[in-house]
Structures are given as C-alpha cells and as structure tokens.
Amino acid sequence: MDTRTLYNQWSATYDKVENKTRDLEGEAGQKILSSISFENVLELGCGTGKNTEWLSQKAKHLLAVDLSEEMMAKAKEKVSTPNVRFQQADITQPWSFTKEKFDLVTCSLILEHIEDLNFIFEQASSVLQSGGHFYICELHPYKQYSGSKARFETNEGLQVLECFMHHASDYFNAAMKNVLTCECLDEWFDKNDRSKPPRLISFLFRKK
Ligand SMILES: C[S@@+](CC[C@H](N)C(=O)[O-])C[C@H]1O[C@@H](n2cnc3c(N)ncnc32)[C@H](O)[C@@H]1O
C-alpha cells in the first residue's frame, strides 16, 4: 500500500499508542525552535498536529501541509485558530500550494518517506526568506542502518511503510547545494542516555 493510504489508516491510532520517536521529536523541536524567532511558518508533514498546536501559538501565520487527509483531519480537531491554514499536498511534487515566503520551514519525521532529499531542500530554499530557518528532525541514520522503519499495528497485522535511507552527509550536501548553512546539528537519545545509539538527528539550517 502507498504512503498516503497507510497514513490514513495509521491516523486512527497515531496519537494513542506509545511512540518514543514521535515524543522525543516533540521535545527536540520545542527546544531548538524556542531559541529562534519566527512569524510565518510552513510545516511540512504536519500529521495529526503534534507540533502544529505549539507552532500556532508562536507564529503569526502557519501553513500546515500533509499528504494524508486523515492525519490532517486529526490536526484540524486540535487546532482551529484563524492564523493556521491546512493544505493537503504531496511535497515530492513542485510546491504550487504556496506563493508565500516563510521565515521558518519545519520538517519532522517525514523525510524517511522521501527518496529525493535534494528536491525538498531546493523547494524549501525557494520559499524561505533570506535569513530564514529550515528545521529538520528525523530518525537517526544509525537507527535506519539497524533496520528501523515507521510501522504500526493493525487488526490485519504489522504495517511497515516504504522508507529511504538518508545518511548525515546527504542532508549536509543537499543543504550546501541550496545555499543553506547548518547552524545546529544535534543527536537525541532515549532518556538522554548517551551510552546507546541516538534515536533522532536534527538540523537547523539557515538560508544565506
Ligand atoms: C511520522 S508522521 C509525522 C507527523 C508529524 N510531523 C509528527 O512529528 O508527529 C509523517 C507524516 O508525513 C506525511 N507525509 C509522508 N509523505 C509525504 C509527502 N510526500 N508529502 C506530504 N506529507 C507526507 C504523512 O502523511 C504523515 O502525516
């Protein structure tokens, strides 16, 4: 089954079941983004709105996009303030869903489903104002090397989504090609236990 169909299915339980990756990313995002100021935000892959709520309280305007209408329906139940607009879109296609410029683009736990990182960096760079930030937090490459993939249980059994491997250097090289410099690279560990491999990797890039 394709990514959209599977996320439509997962939407029923995404917020309810234990998910260390989801929860750790929520903490990481708030820590990193609390240190910068922003007004006009594009949230890629908003899902059920885990981060949309927090971002909507900090931003003047927020455009939240997602491929899955069912995931986004959950987000709409959480966030209904007039400064937030939701748009169903596939970010692997040219970003015709906006003509605006943003001072922050966020991307949490979505790039493992996208093969061509360069396309995403190219589009993100084109919608960012000069000086704007691009925040990314994804499953750490170490986790990917050991076989971790987005997955969820259904009555019919375990569903595993299509995932693509991204090495740390892939993010850096895509950023460099698209006039983005890295201001911050972090690794995030379960219970902050640095004796074990990290769960997540995050980047804060900035457009020159
Ligand atoms: C693991 S969820 C993460 C949701 C949210 N960002 C979070 O941190 O909880 C991944 C989300 O990316 C969306 N997604 C996957 N591929 C996409 C694409 N090509 N375009 C837009 N959204 C996509 C899925 O529909 C899903 O809602």
The ligand as a Gaussian input file, in Angstrom:
#p B3LYP/6-31G(d) Opt

LIG

0 1
 C        5.541000      10.074000      11.069000
 S        4.346000      11.244000      10.530000
 C        4.957000      12.694000      11.354000
 C        3.855000      13.683000      11.627000
 C        4.289000      14.880000      12.466000
 N        5.232000      15.718000      11.739000
 C        4.874000      14.407000      13.760000
 O        6.054000      14.706000      14.021000
 O        4.169000      13.749000      14.532000
 C        4.804000      11.560000       8.824000
 C        3.804000      12.444000       8.100000
 O        4.368000      12.782000       6.835000
 C        3.320000      12.756000       5.875000
 N        3.913000      12.550000       4.541000
 C        4.584000      11.458000       4.097000
 N        4.960000      11.645000       2.821000
 C        4.516000      12.884000       2.460000
 C        4.581000      13.639000       1.253000
 N        5.181000      13.163000       0.160000
 N        4.020000      14.877000       1.228000
 C        3.415000      15.381000       2.339000
 N        3.320000      14.706000       3.509000
 C        3.857000      13.465000       3.563000
 C        2.441000      11.605000       6.316000
 O        1.140000      11.682000       5.750000
 C        2.467000      11.768000       7.834000
 O        1.416000      12.558000       8.310000

